[in-house]
Amino acid sequence: MRLAILAITALLATTSYALGGGGAPVPEKPEGVPPSGRPTAVLDQADCERIWRNSKDTLSGHIVNFEVVDKSGDGKVSESEFKMGCDKGWVQKHASLPSNSGGGQTPRDPTQ
């Protein structure tokens, strides 16, 4: 009787393991965009310079986390603070839509 109970227990344990499988495969690279307020891909120097020169009015839309980039805490981002933010991934290539447009922190075309 003990042998039968032991055999049934072993059969149930191995069957549940075999039917359970290994789960879904892990993707090679993360899907989607980074969460809001987290560093993004580091921009190269040319993109960083282009954004600094051409986006003075919409500069904050490119900055992922303004408080982290504004090291001096004066509410303004200097060129050196901006370049440091670029080097650390706190500046994104495409500006976010303003919150009053219904876009939140989503760039207009994040796939570019």
C-alpha positions as a Python dict, from the first residue, in 0.01 Angstrom:
ca = {
    (1, 'M'): (0, 0, 0),
    (2, 'R'): (281, 240, 87),
    (3, 'L'): (449, 168, -243),
    (4, 'A'): (128, 252, -432),
    (5, 'I'): (86, 584, -246),
    (6, 'L'): (450, 671, -308),
    (7, 'A'): (419, 586, -678),
    (8, 'I'): (100, 795, -719),
    (9, 'T'): (260, 1090, -537),
    (10, 'A'): (568, 1073, -760),
    (11, 'L'): (350, 1045, -1071),
    (12, 'L'): (143, 1351, -971),
    (13, 'A'): (454, 1555, -893),
    (14, 'T'): (626, 1479, -1223),
    (15, 'T'): (305, 1523, -1426),
    (16, 'S'): (233, 1867, -1281),
    (17, 'Y'): (591, 1975, -1355),
    (18, 'A'): (572, 1846, -1713),
    (19, 'L'): (236, 2008, -1784),
    (20, 'G'): (331, 2336, -1615),
    (21, 'G'): (611, 2407, -1860),
    (22, 'G'): (880, 2668, -1832),
    (23, 'G'): (656, 2972, -1881),
    (24, 'A'): (677, 3247, -2139),
    (25, 'P'): (1015, 3317, -2299),
    (26, 'V'): (1201, 3624, -2178),
    (27, 'P'): (1231, 3888, -2454),
    (28, 'E'): (1583, 3975, -2568),
    (29, 'K'): (1530, 4347, -2520),
    (30, 'P'): (1273, 4531, -2304),
    (31, 'E'): (945, 4608, -2472),
    (32, 'G'): (794, 4955, -2470),
    (33, 'V'): (951, 5276, -2351),
    (34, 'P'): (1127, 5343, -2021),
    (35, 'P'): (899, 5441, -1734),
    (36, 'S'): (845, 5813, -1683),
    (37, 'G'): (1120, 5983, -1487),
    (38, 'R'): (1380, 5715, -1556),
    (39, 'P'): (1694, 5759, -1771),
    (40, 'T'): (1663, 5689, -2143),
    (41, 'A'): (1923, 5606, -2408),
    (42, 'V'): (2227, 5832, -2391),
    (43, 'L'): (2231, 6084, -2676),
    (44, 'D'): (2539, 6141, -2884),
    (45, 'Q'): (2707, 6483, -2873),
    (46, 'A'): (2560, 6596, -3208),
    (47, 'D'): (2200, 6531, -3097),
    (48, 'C'): (2264, 6696, -2762),
    (49, 'E'): (2408, 7008, -2930),
    (50, 'R'): (2121, 7020, -3183),
    (51, 'I'): (1856, 7002, -2909),
    (52, 'W'): (2033, 7268, -2700),
    (53, 'R'): (2056, 7509, -2997),
    (54, 'N'): (1715, 7452, -3157),
    (55, 'S'): (1483, 7378, -2867),
    (56, 'K'): (1521, 7664, -2621),
    (57, 'D'): (1142, 7706, -2590),
    (58, 'T'): (1068, 7333, -2556),
    (59, 'L'): (1382, 7228, -2370),
    (60, 'S'): (1191, 7093, -2070),
    (61, 'G'): (1001, 6856, -2304),
    (62, 'H'): (1330, 6684, -2386),
    (63, 'I'): (1432, 6647, -2022),
    (64, 'V'): (1307, 6325, -1862),
    (65, 'N'): (1346, 6438, -1498),
    (66, 'F'): (1395, 6812, -1462),
    (67, 'E'): (1488, 6807, -1092),
    (68, 'V'): (1775, 6565, -1156),
    (69, 'V'): (1917, 6772, -1444),
    (70, 'D'): (1878, 7110, -1264),
    (71, 'K'): (2167, 7048, -1022),
    (72, 'S'): (2169, 7407, -896),
    (73, 'G'): (1797, 7394, -813),
    (74, 'D'): (1731, 7740, -958),
    (75, 'G'): (1452, 7625, -1192),
    (76, 'K'): (1668, 7680, -1501),
    (77, 'V'): (1893, 7440, -1686),
    (78, 'S'): (2233, 7576, -1787),
    (79, 'E'): (2422, 7445, -2086),
    (80, 'S'): (2662, 7249, -1865),
    (81, 'E'): (2370, 7096, -1669),
    (82, 'F'): (2199, 7006, -1997),
    (83, 'K'): (2510, 6840, -2139),
    (84, 'M'): (2560, 6646, -1815),
    (85, 'G'): (2195, 6536, -1842),
    (86, 'C'): (2260, 6420, -2201),
    (87, 'D'): (2561, 6217, -2088),
    (88, 'K'): (2358, 6042, -1818),
    (89, 'G'): (2046, 5965, -2024),
    (90, 'W'): (1820, 6229, -1867),
    (91, 'V'): (1753, 6398, -2204),
    (92, 'Q'): (1546, 6232, -2476),
    (93, 'K'): (1580, 6296, -2848),
    (94, 'H'): (1212, 6378, -2912),
    (95, 'A'): (1028, 6631, -2697),
    (96, 'S'): (732, 6515, -2492),
    (97, 'L'): (392, 6660, -2563),
    (98, 'P'): (277, 6919, -2308),
    (99, 'S'): (44, 6783, -2040),
    (100, 'N'): (-238, 7018, -2144),
    (101, 'S'): (-245, 6859, -2492),
    (102, 'G'): (-352, 6525, -2350),
    (103, 'G'): (-16, 6378, -2440),
    (104, 'G'): (152, 6361, -2100),
    (105, 'Q'): (514, 6246, -2132),
    (106, 'T'): (474, 6062, -2462),
    (107, 'P'): (683, 6190, -2754),
    (108, 'R'): (484, 6262, -3069),
    (109, 'D'): (661, 5983, -3261),
    (110, 'P'): (862, 5767, -3018),
    (111, 'T'): (969, 5520, -3289),
    (112, 'Q'): (1192, 5771, -3471),
}
